[in-house]
Amino acid sequence: MFKTFRVLLIVCLIVQLAVGPIWACAWDYDTLTMERLEFPDALELITGKFLRHSSEFYEWRIQDRKQKLEQDPSVLAYYDDLAVAYDKTGQHQMAIETMQAKNAIEPNLYETEANLGTFYIHAGQLEQGIEHINKAIAINPEAHFGREIYQQDLVNYVRLRQKDGKTVLPLQNQFSEEDIFDWPVLNFKDYILKVHAVPDSDSEPAVENINEELRKALKGIQGMMRFGHYDSPILLEALGDILSNIGERAYGSQQLAARAYLKASYEVEDEEVKQAYRKLAEESLSMQLESTLGGYGRQELSLDTLEKSFQQELAEAKAWHDNLHQDELQWIETGQDVDAAFAQKYYDEVTPLGDYANKIEAPKSIRMLELFFVSMIFFIILSGIALVILGIRKSKYKEDIFKGK
């Protein structure tokens, strides 16, 4: 009879002691704000809230630069502008031909080779793209903060993951014999650490500073998104792979990584691929917490909760860029120099980071007095349960005695 009472009292004491360390702080809660402080451009690139032109702008620039080249074909910068405008409007072959025309005037320029590499890659001609990227790196390896080096890495990673010459997404779901029998390559982060490893003191390949190398790769991927196709599922997946494993916290920047994978799922049509990216997003939220019980409890952050915040962030980004789009349309319709008008209004401003609605509330830290009262409430509740059970057992014991059992 008293054994049950003693057990319940022990349980009460354990719960009372456990409440403090469980609820006292939220050291393992990676808030979106903290992640954005460390990687301030990531969310803006994922949502598309950064200075970028509309398709109408690029159509205007095609006509403008063609006229300028007719007047003075010796200005090489016009070829770059025209080629990028062709590429941005999906006319990859025209972009390539424009760069080839520039190369015929003055060959082996860094800008020409870098653009040619990018245009061939966008056209799906990866081998030709790598050839020109290699030439650009040889001419100027430090240009664009080394972006071409990581562009080269990403293209080679895509080629490693291809099946029968076709790119299958998500990339990290495709494996080759090299991944199994050589250095394990589970995602783009692993590939980066593999190709940038050097022999250590024991002649084993290693990366001297993993976090520094991943930060360089992150900067390269973000540069490709800013100046290329920010909504490319391949770039978004690569971004998610790096964000999942980078930063000062033990579990990386998981909320940003989950958003990158989610955005990738929105950019593909195949339902199986969509679900695969959503699964990656969900797996990224391991060890991420959200608040319950008015902020005093915690539970694992769900993908549904994060996605609600992300949808609001996307809506805010779209509204911001819609205003920019309307400005460009107005400048085009009124016959203004759109380059000059855009520069005057936007280039003198810092790209707004926005006040994103992060509705995922962090668990609250409890002060000592609050902790005492919460612990006592648990103690009283469990003690009451113990007394009720004891009363029932005692009543049954008397009844058994009365019946002579």
N, C-alpha and C positions, 0 to 999 in steps of 0.2 A: 504493500500500500504506500509506504513512504518512499519506495524506490522511484516510482513515477514522479513524485513530488521533487525529489532531489535532482532527477534528470532535467525536469522542466526549469528548475531554478538555475541549473548550470547553463541551460540554453539561454535563459534570460540574461545571465551575466555575460555570456559570449556575445550576444546581440548588442548589449549595452556597450561593450568594449569595441565592437566592430563598427558601430555606427559612426564613430569619430573618424577613423582613417578612411572609411569609404566615402563619407560626405564632406570631409573637411576641406578638400581642395579639388581642383580639376586639372592637375598638371599634365594629364595625357590628352587633354581636349585641344585639338588643333583648330582654332577658330579661323574662319575665312580671313578675318582682318589680319591675324598674325601671318598667315601665308602670303597675303598680298603685300605686307610690309617687306617681306623678304624677296618676293618676286613681283614687283609692282606692275609689270606690263602683262603678266600672263592672262589675267581675267579679261582685260580689254581686248587682247588678241583672240581669245577664245570666242568672245561674244561679238567681235567685229566693231567695237567702239574705239576706233582710232582713225586718224586722218587717212582716208582712202577715197579715191575718185569713183564716180558712177560710170556705168557703161556709156551713157550719153556724153560724158566728158571725154572719154577715149575716142568715141566716134568723132567728136569735134576736133580732138587733137590730130587724128589721122588726116583730116582735110586741111587743118592748119599747117601741119608739118610738110605735107605734100606740096602745098603752095610755096612754102618757104624754101624747100629744096629746088623747086623749079626756078626760083629767083636766085638762089645761091647754093649750088650742089656741093660746095667745098666745106660747108659747116658740118663737121662730123657728128656733133651733138644732135642735130636734127634726125640723123639716121637712128640713133639710139632711142630718141623719143618716139619716132614713128614705129620702130620695131616693137617697143614695149606696148604701145597702144594696140598694135595688131595682136600681140600675144594676149593682152587683157580681154580682147573681144573674141578670143577663140580662134583667131586666124594665125595659127602657129607657123604654117608654111610660108605665109607672107612675111612673118617676122624673121624667119630664117633667111629668106631671100634678101630682105632689107639689110641684114647684118653681113651677108656675103657681098653685097654691093659696096658696103662701107669698107670691108676688108680688102676689096680690090683696089680701093683708093689708097689706104694706108694699112698694111697688114700687121698682124701680131700685136695688136693693142689689147691691154688687159680687159677693158670694158667690152670689146667685141667678143673675145673668147668667153668671158663670163656670161654674156647675154646669149651667145650661141649655145653654150652648154645648157642653160636654163630652158631655152626655147625647144631644143631637141628633147629634153626630158619631158616637158609639158606635152610634146607631140607623141610621147610614148617610145621614142627612139633612144633608149637608155645608153647603149654602147657609144653612139655618136656624142651623146650628151657628156658622158664621162670623159671622152677624148678631149673635148673643148674645156671642160672644167679643169682637167689636169694641166692644160696649157695655161689657163688663167692663173692657177696656183703657182706654176713655174715662173710666170712673169712677175707676179706680186702676191706672195703667200700671205701677207699681212693685211691686204685690202679687205674692206668690209668686215673688220674684226675677225678675219679667218672664216667667214661664213662658207666660202666655197669648200673648205676642208670638210666641214660637216655635211654639206650638200653632197659631196663625193661619198662620204660614209653612208648617208641615207640611201643614195641610189644603189650602192653596192649591197646594202642590207636588203633592199627591195629585190634585187636580182637574186640574192641568196634564198629568198623566200618564195620566189616564183615557182609555179608548177606548170611544166610544159610550156614555158615562155609566157605564162599569164600570171598577172598579179592577183592574188587571192587574199581577201581581207577577212578578219584582222590578220596582219602580218605575223603577230606573235603566236598565232594558232597554227602556223605552218612550220614544219621542221624538216631538216635535212640530216643526212648521215653525219655531216661535220658537226652538227649541234650535239649529237649523241656521243661520238667518239673523240671529239676534240674538246676545246674550251666550251662549256655549256653556254649557248646563246638562246635565252628564253625570250628576250625582247630587245628593243633598240638600245636600251641602257647597257645590257650585257655586250652587245656588239661594239659599242663605243669603247668600253673598257678592254675588250679583246684587241681591237686594232690599234689602240694607243698604249698598249702595254709594252714595257721594255724589260730586258733581263735584269733581275735584281742580283744581290750579292751571292745568292745560291744558284744563279743562272736560270731561275724560274721567272716566267713572264709575270709582271705585276705593274700596277699603276701606282705611282708614288703618292699622288694625292687624288683620291677618287672623287671627293666632293668638288675639287677645283676643276677636274677634267669634265665632270658632268655639268658644271656651271658654264664652261666654254661651249659644250654641246647645246645646252639650253639656249644660250645667246645666239648660236647659229640657227637653231630651229626657229626661234622667235623672229630672227631676221628674215628667214625664208617666208614666214607667215606674213610679216609686215609688207614685204616688197613683192611677194608672189601671190599665192592663193591661200588666204588665211583659213578658208573653210575646207581645205583638202583633208579628207579622212586620214590619209597617210601622215601628213604633218601633225594632225591632231593626235593620232595614236602615238607618234614618236614623242610628242610633247608630254602626253600622259605617262609614257614609259619612264621618262626622265623625272618628271615631277613626283612620281611615286617613290623615288629612291634618292631624293636630293634634299638638302637643307640641314639646318641645325638640330631639328627634332628627330627622334628615333624612327618615326614612321613616314618621313618625307612630307610632302605637301599634298596630302591625300584628297582633300576637298577640291583643290584645283585640278588634280589628276582626274578625279571622277567627272568633273565638268568637261574636261577635254574628251574623255571617252564618250560621254553623253552626246556632246556636239558631233562627234564622229558618227554616232548612230543616227543622228538627224540628217546626215549628208549622204547616206547610202539608201538605195531602194530595196535591196534584197532583205527580206524579213529575217532570214537566218543570220545574216551579217549584223543587222540591227540588234538582234538579241545577244549576239556574241559581244558586241561593244557594250551593251547595257550590263552584261555580266561582268566585264572588266571594270566598269564603273562601280558596280556593287562591291566587288572584291576590294576595290581601292579604299572602301570605307571601313575596313577592318580596324578595330581599336578607336574608331571615331565615335564620339558620344554626343547626345542631345539631352536636353533637360526634360524631366517629368515632375509631377507633384509640385507645380508652381516654381520650379527651378531648384528644388532641394533633392530631387532624385535624378537618376541617370539611366539611360538605356542606349543601346547601340544606335547610331545614326542610320536611318533607313534611306534607301535610294529615293523613295517617294518624297520624303521630307526635303532632301537636298534638291530634288528636281523642281519642286515648287518654287524654291528660292531662285534656282537657275532660270526658270521660265520668266520670272520677273526681271532678272538681270538682262536676259535676251530682249525682252520687250523694251526696257529702258534704252538699251544700245540701239535698237532699231529706230526708236523715236528720235534719238540724237542724230543718227545718220540720215534719217529722212529729211531733217531740216537742212543738213549739208547738201543733200541731193537736190532739194528744192532751190537752194541758192545757185547751184550749178545750172539747173534748167533755166532759171531766170536770166543768168548771165549769157547763156547761149542764145536765148530768144531775143534778148535786147542787143545782140551783136557785140558784146564786150569782149575784151581780151580775158578769157577765162583763167588763164595762168596767172595773170596779174591780179585779178579780182580775188582768186582763191588765196594767193600769197598774202595779199593785204589783210584779208579777214582772218585767216587761219594760221598762217605760219608764224605770226608774231605772238600767238597764244600757246600756252602749254596745253598739250593734249589733255582734255579733262578726263580724270579717272572715274568720275561719277560717284554717286552715293548709293551704291547697290544695296538692295533690301535683303540683308542677311537675316532671315527669320529663324535661323537655327540658334536657339538660345543656349548659351553655355550654362552648365550647372553652377549654382551659386555656392560660394564658400560660406560655411556656417561659423558664426562667432561662438566663443566658448559657452556663453550663457544659453544661446540657442541650442547648442549641442547638448548641454545638460538637460534641458527640458525635453528635447526630442528623445534622448536616451531614456529619460524617466517615463515618458509616455509608453515607449516600447516595453520597458520593464513592468509597468503597471498592467498593461494589456496581457502580457504573457504570464505574469503572476496570477492575474484573475483567471486565466484559462487553467492554470495549474490548480488553483483552489477549487474551481468548479469540478475538475476531474477528480480531485481528492475527495470532495463532498460526495460525488456519485459513488466512488469506490467505498467510502466509509458507510454510506447508507446501504449498499449492497452487502457489506460485511455484516452489519447488524441484522439485516434481513436473513442472511444465511444462518447466523447464530440462533435467531428466533425459531427458524424452521428446523433447527437441530442438525444442520449440515456441518 
